[in-house]
Amino acid sequence: MVDMKKSNAEMGFDVEAYSQMNASVNRLKEPVTRSAIQALQLPQGSHGLDAGGGTGFQALLLAEAVGPAGHVTILDLSAELLDLAKEEANAAGLVEQFSFKEGDVRLLPFNDDSFDWAWSADLIGYAPLEPLPLIQELIRVVRPGGLIAILAWSSERFLPGYPLLEARLSSTTSGIAPFVEGKNPNLHFLRALGWFQEIGLKETRVRTFAGDAQAPLSDDTRNALTALLQMRWPDVEAELSPEDWKEYQRHCLPESPDFILDQPDYYAFYTYSMFSGVVAN
């Protein structure tokens, strides 16, 4: 298990580089994230928790959804990322709608029934932690009748015309991460409906939201997709045949003359899946 109490410096985490890459990717993901949040129909004026909120990208959309009388608390382990979230909230003129709390989702630093809803994206089911205890903590801090929602990346097609290469990349350790070979199938993120039902949430539901991109790509979109290619399949050389590695370098590296994002007919899509449920009375 990863020690979530280690500092960013101890883990070799470059906050500035992460922030820059994250900002680029978030611009691409914004329509999908916005659609997911809108589908929740969060009550106007409600107070909620963004667990693992990082730089505050989703929290800004959550605050927009609950209106000026609403409030969002951003929790993250990283003080540096929370500082970036404060800067984003200030820049948007919405800092009064936020609270910022450094803490661990495994032991949330809040009293029982503190929030009307709790949200977590790209964390539960994606961190190297058992998901049920994390969901139980979210349930503890949400009032009866309140909503729990988790969102995570669930699929992509980034290499049109090269389905065999993409299938091989998707079957590497990086491709199936955070799931690992030999792991209990019930712990795969797409089994989260079962987690919610097992833990006693009511009105459980799953919805999937798709985003896409097509040529000609804007600079922002090209940068975001380049970052996603790097993030999706890092360190794959050892698991590919020499022929597949050459094809990967040819199509997935921006310095290649055959970089796939430069194709005039380029098209890609990705999906995020959201599981939600209501805390029992």
N, C-alpha and C positions, 0 to 999 in steps of 0.2 A: 504493500500500500504506500502511496506517495504521502510524505509528511506535509500536510497542508499548512502546518504552522511555520514552515521554513520561510525565510524572507525571500524576496525576489532576487536579491543579490546572491544568496546562497544557492538558488536554483539556476543561476546564470540567466535570469530573465531580463531581457532588454526592454524596458517599459516603453522607451521612445520608439524603438523599431516596431514593437507590437502595436502601439497606438497608431502609427502611420499606416501599417498594413490593415489594421482593423477598420480605420476610418474609410479606406478605399473599398473594402469588402462591404462595409455597412451601407454605403451608398447604393450598392447593387442590391443588397438584401432588403432595403427599406420598404419597397412596396409589398413584399411578402410578409414581413413582420407586421406592418401596419394592418394588412388584411386579417392576420391572425388575431391581433389585439381587438380589432373592430368586431370580429366574430364573437368575442367573449361578452360583449355588451356590458362592460363594467358600469356600475351605477355612477351617475354624476355625483360628485362630491364625496366619493368613497375614498378610503385610505387603504393603501396596499403596500406590499413588500415585493421588491425585485431582488431575489436571492441570487448572489453571484453576478451582480449588475455591472461589474467592470467599469468601463468608461462612460456608462450612462446612456448609451445609444437607445436601448429599448425603454429605459425609464422615461426618456423624453416623450416617446410615443404613448407610453402608459399615462403620463401626466396629461397629455393632450386628450386622451380618451375619457378621463374622469373630470375634466374641466377645471376651471380656475379655483373652485372650492375644494377640489380633491387634493390628495397628498400622496406622495410616493417616497418610501424609504428604500434607499439603495444600500445593500449589504454586500461587502466583498472582503476577501482576506487581504487584499493589497491596498495599503494606504496610498501608494503612488497612483493606482488606477482610480481610486476615489477622488484624489485631487484633480485628476483629469475630468472626472464626472462633474465636479463642482465648477470647473472652468466652462464645460459645455452648458451647464445649467445657467451660469451667469451670462454667457454669450447669448443664450436664448431668452434672457429676461425672465426666467422661471424659477430662480433659485429658491424663492419663498415656498414653492410647492414641494420641496425636497428636504429629506433628512439623509445624512450620510453616516453609515455605521460600519466600522471595521469589525469583522467577526467571521465565524465559521458556520457554514450551513449545517454542520453536524450537531452544533449546540448553539442554537440561535439566541442571541443576547436580548431576548424580548419576553415579556410576560405572556401567559396564556391569553388567547382571544384578543390579541392586540390589533389585528387587522381585519378588514372586510374581505380581503383576497390576498393571495400570494402567487407570484409568477416566478418562473426560473427558466432560462433559455441556455441551451448548449452546456448544461451542467449535469443534471440528474439523469443517470443512464449513460452519460458521456465522461464523467469523472471516474477514476479508478476506485469507486466506492460502491458499497451495496446501496441500491436505490431506496429500498423500503424505509430504512431509518431516516433518510433525508426527507422523504415525503411525510413521515410521521412528525418530524420537526415542523414542517410547513403547516400541517394540520393543527398542531398544538397552538401555534400562534395566530390561527385564523378562527374567527368566531363561528359558532354553529350556523349553518346556512350560508356561510361564505364559500368562495370559489378557490380552487387550487388549479393551476395550469402549468404544464411544462411543455417546452418547445425544443425541438432538435432537428438538425439536418437529417434527412432520411434517404435521399437518392440524388443521383446526378447523371447526366450524359454530356460530357465535355469534349469527346473526341469523335464527332460525326465522320463516318466513313471508315473508322478504325475500331469496329466493335470487338474484335478479338484482342487487340492491344488493351482496350479499356477494360475488358472482362478480366484479363490477366492482372492488370494493375489493381483492379477492385478486389482481387482475391489475395493480394499480398497482406502482410501484417498491418501495414499502414492503411490499406484499402478497407479492411474490416474493423479497424480501430474505432472505438475503444473496445469492441468485442475482441476476444482472443480465442484461438483454437482451443477446444476443450472446455470452454466456459459453459455454464448451465444455460441452455437455450432460453429459459425463463427470464434471464437477466439481460437479454437483448432489448434495446430501447423500444423496438416495435411491439414488444409484449407488455408495454406499460399499462394497457387497459386492464390486464390481469393484476398488476400491482395495485392499481386504484381500487379494483373490486375487492381484492384480498384485504386491503387495509381499511375497508368500510366506507369509502366515498360513495356518494349517491349520484345519480344522473350522470354517470360516466359517459364520456364521448371522445371520439378521436376524429380529427379533420386534417386533411393535407392540403397544403398551399404550394402552388408552383410559381417559380420565377423563370424567366428566360432572357436570352440575348441573341441578337442576330446582327450580321454584318449589314452595313458598315458600322464598326464599333467606335464609340466615342473614346477619347483618351481615358476618361474615368472608368468606363466599362472594361476597356482592354486591361488597364492596370489591375482592376479588381479580379478579373478572370485569371490573369497571370499569377496573382497572389494565391488564388484558390487552387490553381494547378500545383503550386509549390506546397501549399498546406495539405492538399488532399493525398498526395503520393510522395512524401519525403523518404529518403533512404531506402529506395526500392531495388537498387542495383543488384544486391546479393540474391534477391528472390526472382530475378528475371533471367531468361536465357540471354546469351549474348546478342541474338537477333532482336529480341524484344527490347533489350536495353538500348540498342542502336535506334530502334524505332521510337522509343520514348524520348531519347535525346533529339531526334529529328523533329518530332512533332510537339514536344512539350516544353522545350527550352526557348526563351524569347530571342536568343542570339542566333538560332538556327534559321537559315533561309526558307525552311519549310514549316516554320512555326504555325501551328494550326489556327491561331487567332488571326493570322493575316490572310486566311483564305477568303475570297470575295463572297462565298456562299456560306460562311460560317453560321452555325446555329447551335445553341446549347440550352439546356434547361436543368433546373435543380428543384428539389422539393424540401419543404419543412413540414413536419408532422407535429400536431399539438394534441395533447391529451388533457382533458379537464374533468373535474368532478366537484361535487358539492359536499362540504363537511356536514356530517349527520348531526341532527339536533339531539 
